[in-house]
Amino acid sequence: MEITGRIIFDLPEQNGTSKAGNAWRKKEYVLETEDTYPKKVHFDFFGDRVDQFPLKVGQRIKLSFDIESREYNGRWFTSIRGWRAEDADSAPAPAATAGMGAPAAAPAAPVPPVVNATDDLPF
């Protein structure tokens, strides 16, 4: 899934060691959408993506992410895990609409002729 917005919070990096003895790290951010009624979305980058996508407060991005829920002690928790972030200000603009430099849409397929239902009946 994807969402576009501006980074409004940059939370401290967290790290630790898993039960299996593997080191882990994650970096959390809060993005505010650009909708009529803006929403705040908390997400994180995990592992190598922490260094791959360093974000700054005020930066406008397009975030690609996955949503996952898990149960712990009878309670459910949902996380948004980012896997790519692109600078939204330098991303290619969406295609122009017809009449504004874009080619017009292809004509619709021809409509088959209307057949009178009584013409096909055997009696």
N, CA, C and O atoms as a GROMACS GRO file, in nm:
protein
  492
    1MET      N    1   0.084  -0.116   0.000
    1MET     CA    2   0.000   0.000   0.000
    1MET      C    3   0.090   0.124   0.000
    1MET      O    4   0.208   0.117   0.032
    2GLU      N    5   0.031   0.236  -0.037
    2GLU     CA    6   0.107   0.361  -0.040
    2GLU      C    7   0.026   0.475   0.022
    2GLU      O    8  -0.097   0.475   0.019
    3ILE      N    9   0.098   0.572   0.077
    3ILE     CA   10   0.037   0.691   0.135
    3ILE      C   11   0.136   0.806   0.118
    3ILE      O   12   0.257   0.786   0.122
    4THR      N   13   0.083   0.926   0.097
    4THR     CA   14   0.168   1.044   0.081
    4THR      C   15   0.138   1.142   0.193
    4THR      O   16   0.022   1.163   0.230
    5GLY      N   17   0.243   1.203   0.246
    5GLY     CA   18   0.225   1.300   0.351
    5GLY      C   19   0.357   1.360   0.393
    5GLY      O   20   0.460   1.339   0.330
    6ARG      N   21   0.353   1.436   0.502
    6ARG     CA   22   0.471   1.507   0.553
    6ARG      C   23   0.510   1.448   0.689
    6ARG      O   24   0.424   1.422   0.773
    7ILE      N   25   0.641   1.427   0.710
    7ILE     CA   26   0.691   1.376   0.837
    7ILE      C   27   0.676   1.486   0.943
    7ILE      O   28   0.726   1.597   0.925
    8ILE      N   29   0.606   1.453   1.054
    8ILE     CA   30   0.587   1.554   1.158
    8ILE      C   31   0.660   1.516   1.288
    8ILE      O   32   0.685   1.604   1.371
    9PHE      N   33   0.695   1.388   1.308
    9PHE     CA   34   0.772   1.346   1.424
    9PHE      C   35   0.876   1.243   1.382
    9PHE      O   36   0.850   1.158   1.297
   10ASP      N   37   0.993   1.254   1.443
   10ASP     CA   38   1.105   1.163   1.421
   10ASP      C   39   1.139   1.108   1.559
   10ASP      O   40   1.202   1.177   1.639
   11LEU      N   41   1.098   0.985   1.588
   11LEU     CA   42   1.117   0.928   1.721
   11LEU      C   43   1.256   0.863   1.732
   11LEU      O   44   1.314   0.825   1.631
   12PRO      N   45   1.309   0.849   1.853
   12PRO     CA   46   1.443   0.792   1.871
   12PRO      C   47   1.451   0.648   1.820
   12PRO      O   48   1.354   0.572   1.828
   13GLU      N   49   1.568   0.612   1.768
   13GLU     CA   50   1.592   0.476   1.720
   13GLU      C   51   1.590   0.381   1.839
   13GLU      O   52   1.637   0.415   1.948
   14GLN      N   53   1.536   0.260   1.817
   14GLN     CA   54   1.534   0.157   1.920
   14GLN      C   55   1.614   0.039   1.869
   14GLN      O   56   1.617   0.012   1.749
   15ASN      N   57   1.680  -0.032   1.961
   15ASN     CA   58   1.754  -0.152   1.921
   15ASN      C   59   1.757  -0.249   2.037
   15ASN      O   60   1.727  -0.213   2.151
   16GLY      N   61   1.792  -0.372   2.006
   16GLY     CA   62   1.797  -0.475   2.107
   16GLY      C   63   1.842  -0.606   2.048
   16GLY      O   64   1.896  -0.612   1.937
   17THR      N   65   1.820  -0.713   2.124
   17THR     CA   66   1.857  -0.847   2.081
   17THR      C   67   1.734  -0.936   2.096
   17THR      O   68   1.667  -0.935   2.199
   18SER      N   69   1.706  -1.014   1.992
   18SER     CA   70   1.589  -1.104   1.994
   18SER      C   71   1.617  -1.224   2.084
   18SER      O   72   1.730  -1.245   2.128
   19LYS      N   73   1.512  -1.303   2.111
   19LYS     CA   74   1.528  -1.425   2.191
   19LYS      C   75   1.628  -1.521   2.126
   19LYS      O   76   1.695  -1.598   2.194
   20ALA      N   77   1.636  -1.515   1.991
   20ALA     CA   78   1.727  -1.602   1.918
   20ALA      C   79   1.871  -1.548   1.918
   20ALA      O   80   1.961  -1.612   1.865
   21GLY      N   81   1.892  -1.430   1.979
   21GLY     CA   82   2.025  -1.373   1.988
   21GLY      C   83   2.064  -1.283   1.873
   21GLY      O   84   2.180  -1.245   1.860
   22ASN      N   85   1.967  -1.247   1.788
   22ASN     CA   86   1.995  -1.160   1.673
   22ASN      C   87   1.971  -1.014   1.710
   22ASN      O   88   1.871  -0.980   1.772
   23ALA      N   89   2.065  -0.928   1.670
   23ALA     CA   90   2.050  -0.785   1.695
   23ALA      C   91   1.943  -0.730   1.602
   23ALA      O   92   1.933  -0.772   1.487
   24TRP      N   93   1.862  -0.635   1.652
   24TRP     CA   94   1.760  -0.570   1.570
   24TRP      C   95   1.760  -0.421   1.601
   24TRP      O   96   1.806  -0.378   1.707
   25ARG      N   97   1.707  -0.345   1.507
   25ARG     CA   98   1.689  -0.201   1.528
   25ARG      C   99   1.571  -0.153   1.447
   25ARG      O  100   1.539  -0.208   1.341
   26LYS      N  101   1.506  -0.048   1.497
   26LYS     CA  102   1.395   0.012   1.423
   26LYS      C  103   1.392   0.162   1.450
   26LYS      O  104   1.438   0.210   1.554
   27LYS      N  105   1.336   0.234   1.354
   27LYS     CA  106   1.323   0.380   1.361
   27LYS      C  107   1.178   0.412   1.332
   27LYS      O  108   1.122   0.366   1.233
   28GLU      N  109   1.115   0.492   1.419
   28GLU     CA  110   0.974   0.524   1.405
   28GLU      C  111   0.955   0.671   1.366
   28GLU      O  112   1.032   0.758   1.405
   29TYR      N  113   0.850   0.694   1.289
   29TYR     CA  114   0.814   0.827   1.243
   29TYR      C  115   0.662   0.842   1.251
   29TYR      O  116   0.589   0.744   1.263
   30VAL      N  117   0.616   0.968   1.243
   30VAL     CA  118   0.474   0.997   1.229
   30VAL      C  119   0.458   1.083   1.105
   30VAL      O  120   0.526   1.186   1.090
   31LEU      N  121   0.370   1.041   1.018
   31LEU     CA  122   0.342   1.111   0.892
   31LEU      C  123   0.202   1.170   0.903
   31LEU      O  124   0.112   1.107   0.958
   32GLU      N  125   0.183   1.290   0.850
   32GLU     CA  126   0.050   1.351   0.845
   32GLU      C  127   0.006   1.355   0.699
   32GLU      O  128   0.077   1.409   0.614
   33THR      N  129  -0.112   1.298   0.671
   33THR     CA  130  -0.161   1.293   0.533
   33THR      C  131  -0.204   1.430   0.485
   33THR      O  132  -0.215   1.524   0.563
   34GLU      N  133  -0.227   1.440   0.355
   34GLU     CA  134  -0.265   1.567   0.293
   34GLU      C  135  -0.412   1.570   0.255
   34GLU      O  136  -0.451   1.644   0.165
   35ASP      N  137  -0.491   1.490   0.321
   35ASP     CA  138  -0.635   1.483   0.292
   35ASP      C  139  -0.707   1.608   0.341
   35ASP      O  140  -0.648   1.691   0.411
   36THR      N  141  -0.834   1.620   0.305
   36THR     CA  142  -0.916   1.730   0.354
   36THR      C  143  -0.917   1.730   0.507
   36THR      O  144  -0.910   1.835   0.570
   37TYR      N  145  -0.927   1.611   0.564
   37TYR     CA  146  -0.918   1.593   0.709
   37TYR      C  147  -0.793   1.510   0.735
   37TYR      O  148  -0.800   1.387   0.736
   38PRO      N  149  -0.678   1.576   0.756
   38PRO     CA  150  -0.550   1.504   0.768
   38PRO      C  151  -0.552   1.402   0.882
   38PRO      O  152  -0.611   1.425   0.988
   39LYS      N  153  -0.486   1.291   0.857
   39LYS     CA  154  -0.470   1.184   0.956
   39LYS      C  155  -0.322   1.172   0.991
   39LYS      O  156  -0.236   1.199   0.907
   40LYS      N  157  -0.294   1.133   1.113
   40LYS     CA  158  -0.158   1.105   1.155
   40LYS      C  159  -0.136   0.954   1.150
   40LYS      O  160  -0.219   0.878   1.200
   41VAL      N  161  -0.025   0.912   1.090
   41VAL     CA  162   0.005   0.770   1.073
   41VAL      C  163   0.142   0.740   1.133
   41VAL      O  164   0.243   0.795   1.089
   42HIS      N  165   0.145   0.653   1.233
   42HIS     CA  166   0.271   0.611   1.297
   42HIS      C  167   0.322   0.489   1.220
   42HIS      O  168   0.248   0.393   1.199
   43PHE      N  169   0.449   0.491   1.179
   43PHE     CA  170   0.508   0.378   1.106
   43PHE      C  171   0.653   0.362   1.146
   43PHE      O  172   0.711   0.450   1.210
   44ASP      N  173   0.712   0.250   1.107
   44ASP     CA  174   0.854   0.229   1.137
   44ASP      C  175   0.926   0.166   1.019
   44ASP      O  176   0.865   0.107   0.930
   45PHE      N  177   1.058   0.180   1.022
   45PHE     CA  178   1.148   0.106   0.934
   45PHE      C  179   1.226   0.013   1.024
   45PHE      O  180   1.265   0.051   1.134
   46PHE      N  181   1.250  -0.110   0.976
   46PHE     CA  182   1.314  -0.211   1.058
   46PHE      C  183   1.442  -0.259   0.990
   46PHE      O  184   1.446  -0.270   0.868
   47GLY      N  185   1.544  -0.286   1.068
   47GLY     CA  186   1.669  -0.343   1.017
   47GLY      C  187   1.746  -0.246   0.928
   47GLY      O  188   1.763  -0.129   0.962
   48ASP      N  189   1.793  -0.297   0.813
   48ASP     CA  190   1.874  -0.217   0.721
   48ASP      C  191   1.800  -0.098   0.664
   48ASP      O  192   1.862  -0.001   0.620
   49ARG      N  193   1.670  -0.102   0.662
   49ARG     CA  194   1.592   0.009   0.605
   49ARG      C  195   1.603   0.136   0.689
   49ARG      O  196   1.574   0.246   0.641
   50VAL      N  197   1.645   0.123   0.814
   50VAL     CA  198   1.667   0.241   0.899
   50VAL      C  199   1.770   0.332   0.833
   50VAL      O  200   1.750   0.453   0.825
   51ASP      N  201   1.880   0.274   0.785
   51ASP     CA  202   1.985   0.352   0.719
   51ASP      C  203   1.951   0.383   0.573
   51ASP      O  204   1.992   0.486   0.520
   52GLN      N  205   1.876   0.294   0.510
   52GLN     CA  206   1.842   0.310   0.368
   52GLN      C  207   1.749   0.429   0.345
   52GLN      O  208   1.757   0.494   0.241
   53PHE      N  209   1.660   0.457   0.441
   53PHE     CA  210   1.562   0.565   0.424
   53PHE      C  211   1.566   0.662   0.542
   53PHE      O  212   1.474   0.663   0.624
   54PRO      N  213   1.672   0.744   0.553
   54PRO     CA  214   1.676   0.844   0.661
   54PRO      C  215   1.580   0.959   0.628
   54PRO      O  216   1.597   1.025   0.525
   55LEU      N  217   1.484   0.983   0.712
   55LEU     CA  218   1.384   1.086   0.688
   55LEU      C  219   1.402   1.201   0.786
   55LEU      O  220   1.459   1.183   0.894
   56LYS      N  221   1.354   1.319   0.747
   56LYS     CA  222   1.366   1.438   0.830
   56LYS      C  223   1.228   1.498   0.853
   56LYS      O  224   1.139   1.488   0.768
   57VAL      N  225   1.211   1.561   0.968
   57VAL     CA  226   1.086   1.631   0.998
   57VAL      C  227   1.065   1.739   0.892
   57VAL      O  228   1.158   1.812   0.858
   58GLY      N  229   0.942   1.747   0.839
   58GLY     CA  230   0.908   1.844   0.735
   58GLY      C  231   0.919   1.787   0.595
   58GLY      O  232   0.868   1.847   0.500
   59GLN      N  233   0.985   1.674   0.580
   59GLN     CA  234   1.002   1.612   0.447
   59GLN      C  235   0.870   1.553   0.400
   59GLN      O  236   0.799   1.487   0.477
   60ARG      N  237   0.838   1.576   0.274
   60ARG     CA  238   0.716   1.522   0.212
   60ARG      C  239   0.753   1.394   0.139
   60ARG      O  240   0.839   1.397   0.050
   61ILE      N  241   0.689   1.282   0.174
   61ILE     CA  242   0.726   1.153   0.117
   61ILE      C  243   0.605   1.076   0.066
   61ILE      O  244   0.491   1.104   0.101
   62LYS      N  245   0.635   0.978  -0.019
   62LYS     CA  246   0.538   0.875  -0.056
   62LYS      C  247   0.590   0.747   0.008
   62LYS      O  248   0.697   0.699  -0.029
   63LEU      N  249   0.515   0.692   0.103
   63LEU     CA  250   0.556   0.575   0.179
   63LEU      C  251   0.489   0.451   0.125
   63LEU      O  252   0.367   0.448   0.108
   64SER      N  253   0.568   0.348   0.098
   64SER     CA  254   0.515   0.215   0.064
   64SER      C  255   0.526   0.132   0.191
   64SER      O  256   0.632   0.131   0.256
   65PHE      N  257   0.420   0.062   0.228
   65PHE     CA  258   0.418  -0.006   0.358
   65PHE      C  259   0.330  -0.130   0.357
   65PHE      O  260   0.251  -0.152   0.265
   66ASP      N  261   0.346  -0.210   0.460
   66ASP     CA  262   0.261  -0.326   0.487
   66ASP      C  263   0.200  -0.306   0.625
   66ASP      O  264   0.262  -0.244   0.712
   67ILE      N  265   0.080  -0.358   0.645
   67ILE     CA  266   0.014  -0.353   0.775
   67ILE      C  267   0.008  -0.495   0.829
   67ILE      O  268  -0.026  -0.589   0.757
   68GLU      N  269   0.042  -0.509   0.957
   68GLU     CA  270   0.038  -0.641   1.019
   68GLU      C  271  -0.017  -0.631   1.160
   68GLU      O  272   0.014  -0.536   1.233
   69SER      N  273  -0.099  -0.727   1.198
   69SER     CA  274  -0.152  -0.733   1.335
   69SER      C  275  -0.105  -0.862   1.400
   69SER      O  276  -0.088  -0.964   1.334
   70ARG      N  277  -0.084  -0.856   1.533
   70ARG     CA  278  -0.043  -0.974   1.606
   70ARG      C  279  -0.105  -0.970   1.745
   70ARG      O  280  -0.140  -0.864   1.797
   71GLU      N  281  -0.118  -1.087   1.803
   71GLU     CA  282  -0.180  -1.101   1.934
   71GLU      C  283  -0.072  -1.124   2.039
   71GLU      O  284   0.024  -1.197   2.014
   72TYR      N  285  -0.087  -1.061   2.155
   72TYR     CA  286   0.004  -1.081   2.267
   72TYR      C  287  -0.078  -1.074   2.395
   72TYR      O  288  -0.138  -0.970   2.425
   73ASN      N  289  -0.080  -1.182   2.471
   73ASN     CA  290  -0.155  -1.190   2.597
   73ASN      C  291  -0.301  -1.150   2.582
   73ASN      O  292  -0.356  -1.080   2.666
   74GLY      N  293  -0.364  -1.195   2.475
   74GLY     CA  294  -0.506  -1.169   2.454
   74GLY      C  295  -0.539  -1.032   2.398
   74GLY      O  296  -0.656  -1.000   2.378
   75ARG      N  297  -0.438  -0.952   2.371
   75ARG     CA  298  -0.461  -0.818   2.312
   75ARG      C  299  -0.401  -0.817   2.173
   75ARG      O  300  -0.304  -0.888   2.145
   76TRP      N  301  -0.459  -0.736   2.084
   76TRP     CA  302  -0.413  -0.727   1.945
   76TRP      C  303  -0.342  -0.594   1.922
   76TRP      O  304  -0.386  -0.489   1.971
   77PHE      N  305  -0.232  -0.600   1.848
   77PHE     CA  306  -0.153  -0.483   1.816
   77PHE      C  307  -0.132  -0.478   1.665
   77PHE      O  308  -0.109  -0.582   1.602
   78THR      N  309  -0.140  -0.361   1.608
   78THR     CA  310  -0.123  -0.342   1.464
   78THR      C  311  -0.004  -0.250   1.439
   78THR      O  312   0.012  -0.148   1.506
   79SER      N  313   0.079  -0.289   1.343
   79SER     CA  314   0.194  -0.205   1.310
   79SER      C  315   0.196  -0.178   1.160
   79SER      O  316   0.150  -0.259   1.079
   80ILE      N  317   0.250  -0.063   1.126
   80ILE     CA  318   0.269  -0.025   0.986
   80ILE      C  319   0.419  -0.026   0.961
   80ILE      O  320   0.493   0.057   1.016
   81ARG      N  321   0.464  -0.119   0.880
   81ARG     CA  322   0.607  -0.138   0.853
   81ARG      C  323   0.640  -0.083   0.715
   81ARG      O  324   0.596  -0.138   0.614
   82GLY      N  325   0.716   0.025   0.710
   82GLY     CA  326   0.757   0.084   0.584
   82GLY      C  327   0.862  -0.002   0.515
   82GLY      O  328   0.949  -0.060   0.582
   83TRP      N  329   0.856  -0.011   0.384
   83TRP     CA  330   0.960  -0.082   0.310
   83TRP      C  331   1.022   0.004   0.200
   83TRP      O  332   1.120  -0.037   0.137
   84ARG      N  333   0.965   0.122   0.175
   84ARG     CA  334   1.026   0.217   0.082
   84ARG      C  335   0.969   0.356   0.109
   84ARG      O  336   0.851   0.371   0.142
   85ALA      N  337   1.054   0.458   0.093
   85ALA     CA  338   1.010   0.597   0.104
   85ALA      C  339   1.073   0.674  -0.010
   85ALA      O  340   1.194   0.666  -0.033
   86GLU      N  341   0.991   0.749  -0.081
   86GLU     CA  342   1.038   0.832  -0.191
   86GLU      C  343   1.005   0.977  -0.160
   86GLU      O  344   0.902   1.007  -0.100
   87ASP      N  345   1.094   1.067  -0.201
   87ASP     CA  346   1.068   1.210  -0.184
   87ASP      C  347   0.951   1.246  -0.275
   87ASP      O  348   0.963   1.238  -0.397
   88ALA      N  349   0.839   1.285  -0.217
   88ALA     CA  350   0.717   1.313  -0.295
   88ALA      C  351   0.731   1.437  -0.381
   88ALA      O  352   0.662   1.450  -0.483
   89ASP      N  353   0.819   1.530  -0.343
   89ASP     CA  354   0.836   1.652  -0.422
   89ASP      C  355   0.916   1.629  -0.549
   89ASP      O  356   0.906   1.706  -0.644
   90SER      N  357   0.998   1.522  -0.552
   90SER     CA  358   1.076   1.495  -0.672
   90SER      C  359   1.021   1.377  -0.750
   90SER      O  360   1.073   1.345  -0.857
   91ALA      N  361   0.917   1.311  -0.699
   91ALA     CA  362   0.856   1.198  -0.769
   91ALA      C  363   0.785   1.249  -0.894
   91ALA      O  364   0.737   1.362  -0.895
   92PRO      N  365   0.777   1.167  -0.999
   92PRO     CA  366   0.708   1.212  -1.120
   92PRO      C  367   0.562   1.245  -1.090
   92PRO      O  368   0.496   1.176  -1.014
   93ALA      N  369   0.515   1.351  -1.152
   93ALA     CA  370   0.377   1.394  -1.133
   93ALA      C  371   0.282   1.293  -1.199
   93ALA      O  372   0.321   1.227  -1.295
   94PRO      N  373   0.160   1.280  -1.148
   94PRO     CA  374   0.064   1.191  -1.211
   94PRO      C  375   0.032   1.238  -1.353
   94PRO      O  376   0.047   1.356  -1.385
   95ALA      N  377  -0.011   1.146  -1.436
   95ALA     CA  378  -0.043   1.178  -1.576
   95ALA      C  379  -0.149   1.287  -1.582
   95ALA      O  380  -0.241   1.291  -1.501
   96ALA      N  381  -0.134   1.376  -1.679
   96ALA     CA  382  -0.231   1.486  -1.697
   96ALA      C  383  -0.364   1.429  -1.744
   96ALA      O  384  -0.370   1.321  -1.803
   97THR      N  385  -0.468   1.503  -1.718
   97THR     CA  386  -0.600   1.460  -1.762
   97THR      C  387  -0.621   1.496  -1.908
   97THR      O  388  -0.551   1.583  -1.961
   98ALA      N  389  -0.714   1.433  -1.973
   98ALA     CA  390  -0.743   1.460  -2.114
   98ALA      C  391  -0.780   1.607  -2.131
   98ALA      O  392  -0.850   1.663  -2.047
   99GLY      N  393  -0.733   1.668  -2.236
   99GLY     CA  394  -0.763   1.807  -2.261
   99GLY      C  395  -0.658   1.900  -2.204
   99GLY      O  396  -0.662   2.021  -2.226
  100MET      N  397  -0.562   1.842  -2.130
  100MET     CA  398  -0.456   1.924  -2.072
  100MET      C  399  -0.321   1.872  -2.118
  100MET      O  400  -0.226   1.867  -2.039
  101GLY      N  401  -0.310   1.835  -2.244
  101GLY     CA  402  -0.182   1.790  -2.297
  101GLY      C  403  -0.171   1.639  -2.307
  101GLY      O  404  -0.081   1.589  -2.375
  102ALA      N  405  -0.257   1.566  -2.242
  102ALA     CA  406  -0.252   1.421  -2.249
  102ALA      C  407  -0.336   1.375  -2.367
  102ALA      O  408  -0.433   1.441  -2.404
  103PRO      N  409  -0.300   1.261  -2.425
  103PRO     CA  410  -0.382   1.211  -2.535
  103PRO      C  411  -0.521   1.175  -2.485
  103PRO      O  412  -0.539   1.133  -2.371
  104ALA      N  413  -0.617   1.193  -2.570
  104ALA     CA  414  -0.755   1.160  -2.536
  104ALA      C  415  -0.767   1.010  -2.518
  104ALA      O  416  -0.690   0.934  -2.574
  105ALA      N  417  -0.863   0.970  -2.439
  105ALA     CA  418  -0.886   0.829  -2.415
  105ALA      C  419  -0.928   0.760  -2.544
  105ALA      O  420  -0.991   0.820  -2.631
  106ALA      N  421  -0.893   0.633  -2.555
  106ALA     CA  422  -0.930   0.556  -2.673
  106ALA      C  423  -1.082   0.543  -2.677
  106ALA      O  424  -1.146   0.536  -2.573
  107PRO      N  425  -1.140   0.541  -2.798
  107PRO     CA  426  -1.286   0.527  -2.805
  107PRO      C  427  -1.329   0.395  -2.746
  107PRO      O  428  -1.256   0.296  -2.751
  108ALA      N  429  -1.448   0.394  -2.692
  108ALA     CA  430  -1.502   0.273  -2.632
  108ALA      C  431  -1.527   0.168  -2.741
  108ALA      O  432  -1.546   0.202  -2.858
  109ALA      N  433  -1.526   0.042  -2.700
  109ALA     CA  434  -1.552  -0.066  -2.794
  109ALA      C  435  -1.693  -0.050  -2.850
  109ALA      O  436  -1.782  -0.001  -2.781
  110PRO      N  437  -1.713  -0.091  -2.976
  110PRO     CA  438  -1.848  -0.076  -3.034
  110PRO      C  439  -1.950  -0.157  -2.955
  110PRO      O  440  -1.921  -0.266  -2.907
  111VAL      N  441  -2.068  -0.103  -2.943
  111VAL     CA  442  -2.176  -0.168  -2.870
  111VAL      C  443  -2.246  -0.264  -2.965
  111VAL      O  444  -2.284  -0.223  -3.075
  112PRO      N  445  -2.265  -0.390  -2.926
  112PRO     CA  446  -2.334  -0.484  -3.015
  112PRO      C  447  -2.478  -0.441  -3.036
  112PRO      O  448  -2.538  -0.378  -2.948
  113PRO      N  449  -2.534  -0.475  -3.152
  113PRO     CA  450  -2.673  -0.435  -3.179
  113PRO      C  451  -2.768  -0.503  -3.082
  113PRO      O  452  -2.743  -0.613  -3.033
  114VAL      N  453  -2.878  -0.435  -3.054
  114VAL     CA  454  -2.980  -0.488  -2.964
  114VAL      C  455  -3.059  -0.593  -3.041
  114VAL      O  456  -3.105  -0.569  -3.153
  115VAL      N  457  -3.074  -0.709  -2.979
  115VAL     CA  458  -3.149  -0.818  -3.042
  115VAL      C  459  -3.280  -0.832  -2.969
  115VAL      O  460  -3.283  -0.839  -2.846
  116ASN      N  461  -3.390  -0.836  -3.044
  116ASN     CA  462  -3.520  -0.854  -2.984
  116ASN      C  463  -3.527  -0.998  -2.932
  116ASN      O  464  -3.504  -1.092  -3.009
  117ALA      N  465  -3.558  -1.017  -2.807
  117ALA     CA  466  -3.558  -1.150  -2.746
  117ALA      C  467  -3.657  -1.244  -2.816
  117ALA      O  468  -3.634  -1.365  -2.819
  118THR      N  469  -3.765  -1.193  -2.872
  118THR     CA  470  -3.863  -1.281  -2.936
  118THR      C  471  -3.811  -1.334  -3.069
  118THR      O  472  -3.864  -1.433  -3.120
  119ASP      N  473  -3.707  -1.270  -3.129
  119ASP     CA  474  -3.652  -1.318  -3.254
  119ASP      C  475  -3.578  -1.449  -3.237
  119ASP      O  476  -3.566  -1.525  -3.333
  120ASP      N  477  -3.527  -1.478  -3.116
  120ASP     CA  478  -3.448  -1.597  -3.093
  120ASP      C  479  -3.531  -1.715  -3.043
  120ASP      O  480  -3.478  -1.826  -3.034
  121LEU      N  481  -3.657  -1.695  -3.011
  121LEU     CA  482  -3.738  -1.804  -2.957
  121LEU      C  483  -3.785  -1.896  -3.070
  121LEU      O  484  -3.819  -1.849  -3.179
  122PRO      N  485  -3.788  -2.027  -3.045
  122PRO     CA  486  -3.827  -2.122  -3.150
  122PRO      C  487  -3.976  -2.127  -3.179
  122PRO      O  488  -4.013  -2.192  -3.276
  123PHE      N  489  -4.062  -2.066  -3.105
  123PHE     CA  490  -4.206  -2.070  -3.133
  123PHE      C  491  -4.264  -1.937  -3.162
  123PHE      O  492  -4.384  -1.926  -3.187
   0.00000   0.00000   0.00000
